[in-house]
Amino acid sequence: MVRGDRWMGAMFPGMDSLGKMLILFGVVLALLGGLLLVAGKIPYLGRLPGDIVIRRENWSVYFPLTTSILISILLTLLFSLFSRR
């Protein structure tokens, strides 16, 4: 008798790695969603000096330049720490 996972592996080679990748992608999305929920509660994030805000009568434009640079530096440091072997 052939187990189900062996049968699927024979029919679709490489599907186990695709399944693991999809699970990892789901975990990353869940962590990103949690981070977005918490990010609204961090004081001064998005209101740093250097963030550009233009307000007119009927419209406004907001570009978080300093916040983007700060997040980019933090993510670069974080990924460089975890990618070293």
N, C-alpha and C positions, 0 to 999 in steps of 0.2 A: 504494500500500500504506500502511496506517495503522499507525503505531507503537503499541505496547501502552499507553504512558503517555498518549498522546493519546486513545485509545479509552476508557480508564478515566476520564480527565478529562471526556470528553463524557458518559459514563454517570453519573458521580457527581461533580458539581461540588463543589469545596471539600474533596475528599478529600486533596489534597496538603498542605493546611494541617493537617488532622487527623493525617496521618502525621508531620509535623514535630513537632506537639505531643506525640504519643505517644513519639517518640524523645527529646524533651526531658524528658518525665516519667520515662522509663527512666533517663536519665543522672542526674537529680535523685535518684531512688530508689537508684541505685548509690552516689552520693556520700553519701547519708544512711546507707546501710548501712556504708560505710567509716568514717564518722564515729562510728557506734555501736561499731564494733570498737575504734577508737582511744580513745574516751571512757572506757572501763574502765581504761585505763592512765594517765590523767591523775590525779596525786595530789590528794587533798582534794576532788575533784569528787564531790558527793553527801554529803560529810561536813563541810560548812562550818558555822560557828556560825550558828544560826538555823534549821537543818534540824530538823524536829520528828520525834522518834522516841519511840513509846510501846510499851513491851514489858511483856507480862503473862505469866502462866504458859503459856497455850496459844496465844497469838496476839500479833502485833505489827503496828503501823501505822507507816509511814514516809512523811512528806511533806517533800520537799526544797524548802522555801520559799525559802531564800536562794539555793540553786542555780538554781531556776526564775527568780528575779528577775535573777540574774547572766546567765544564758543569754538571757533576754528583752532585756536591755540590749545585750548583744553582737550579737544578731541585728538589733535595731533599728538600731544603728550601721552594721552591715555592709550591710543593705538600703538605708539612706539614702545610703551612699556609692556604691552601684552603680546606684541609680535616678535619680541626678541627670543631667540632660542638658545 
